[in-house]
């Protein structure tokens, strides 16, 4: 089902690919490959919250943080967290610390050619947390 889903995705059959990946996750519940692939498809479809759930599931399934699926899921989970925090600032306090954590973990194991992109996402997460802290300080000063 995983291979079929890849072929379907490459030929523009996103709905069928998602269906095949869901079947793969049911038949092989301990395999991180279909879960990270499903998260990627959902992220491409701009279903960020759903994608984040699948990337977090992949991280939970990964036996070794150095596995390709683990650092890739960490990178994408961090991306989802940053994007959701930007879209929903009230959720940023819950999203950004986890995004930073998963990005830092991914950075440890990602291949060299992917590290610059991960570092950029990490800077975005850190900037978001700094912005939150500054806003909290302003709000406290205004209330006093």
C-alpha positions in Angstrom: 0.0 0.0 0.0 2.9 2.4 0.7 4.4 1.9 -2.8 0.9 2.2 -4.4 0.4 5.4 -2.5 3.7 6.8 -3.7 2.7 6.1 -7.3 -0.7 7.6 -6.8 0.8 10.8 -5.3 3.2 11.1 -8.2 0.4 10.9 -10.7 -1.7 13.5 -8.9 -4.1 11.1 -7.2 -3.9 12.6 -3.7 -7.2 11.3 -2.4 -6.4 7.8 -3.5 -2.8 8.1 -2.1 -4.2 9.2 1.3 -6.6 6.2 1.2 -3.8 3.8 0.4 -1.6 5.3 3.2 -4.4 5.0 5.7 -4.7 1.3 4.8 -1.0 0.9 5.2 -1.1 2.5 8.7 -3.8 0.1 9.6 -2.1 -3.0 8.2 1.4 -2.0 9.5 0.6 0.1 12.6 4.3 0.0 13.8 5.8 1.3 10.6 6.7 5.0 10.5 7.0 5.1 6.7 3.3 5.4 5.9 2.6 7.8 8.8 5.3 10.3 7.7 4.1 10.0 4.1 0.5 10.6 5.2 1.6 13.6 7.1 3.4 15.0 4.1 0.4 14.6 1.9 -1.8 16.3 4.4 0.7 19.2 4.7 0.8 19.6 1.0 -3.0 19.8 1.1 -2.7 22.6 3.7 -4.2 20.4 6.4 -1.6 21.4 8.9 -3.2 20.3 12.1 -4.0 16.8 10.7 -0.4 16.6 9.3 1.0 17.5 12.7 -0.9 14.6 14.3 0.6 12.1 11.8 4.1 13.5 12.3 3.8 13.2 16.0 2.6 9.7 15.6 5.7 9.0 13.4 7.9 10.4 16.2 6.3 8.1 18.7 6.7 5.1 16.4 10.4 5.7 15.5 12.6 3.4 17.4 15.7 5.5 16.7 15.8 9.3 16.4 18.5 8.9 13.8 16.1 7.0 11.4 15.2 9.0 8.3 11.5 9.0 9.2 12.2 10.3 12.7 14.3 13.3 11.8 12.0 14.0 8.8 8.9 13.8 10.9 10.6 16.1 13.5 11.4 18.6 10.9 7.8 18.6 9.5 6.3 18.6 13.0 8.3 21.6 13.8 7.2 23.3 10.6 3.6 22.5 11.4 3.9 23.9 14.9 5.5 27.1 13.6 2.9 27.6 10.9 0.0 26.9 13.3 1.4 29.3 15.9 1.7 32.0 13.2 -1.9 31.4 12.1 -3.3 31.0 15.6 -1.3 33.2 18.0 -3.4 32.2 21.0 -2.1 28.7 20.5 1.5 29.7 20.2 2.5 29.1 23.8 1.6 25.5 23.5 2.9 25.0 19.9 6.2 26.8 19.8 8.1 25.0 22.6 7.3 21.6 21.1 8.2 22.9 17.6 11.6 24.0 18.9 12.2 20.7 20.6 11.4 18.6 17.6 13.4 20.9 15.3 16.4 20.6 17.6 16.1 16.9 17.7 15.8 16.7 13.9 18.8 19.0 13.5 21.0 16.4 15.4 20.3 13.7 12.8 19.4 15.4 9.6 21.8 15.2 6.6 24.0 18.3 6.0 22.0 19.4 3.0 18.8 19.7 5.1 20.2 21.5 8.1 20.0 25.0 6.8 16.3 24.7 6.3 15.8 23.2 9.7 17.9 26.0 11.3 15.7 28.6 9.5 12.6 27.0 11.0 14.2 26.9 14.4 15.0 30.7 14.1 11.3 31.3 13.2 10.2 29.3 16.3 12.6 31.2 18.5 11.5 34.6 17.1 7.9 33.6 17.8 8.7 32.8 21.4 10.6 36.1 21.8 7.6 38.0 20.3 5.3 36.2 22.8 7.6 37.1 25.7 7.7 40.8 24.6 3.9 40.9 24.2 3.5 39.4 27.7 5.8 42.0 29.2 3.9 44.8 27.4 0.6 43.4 28.6 1.9 43.2 32.2 3.3 46.7 32.1 0.0 48.0 30.7 -2.0 46.3 33.4 0.2 47.8 36.1 
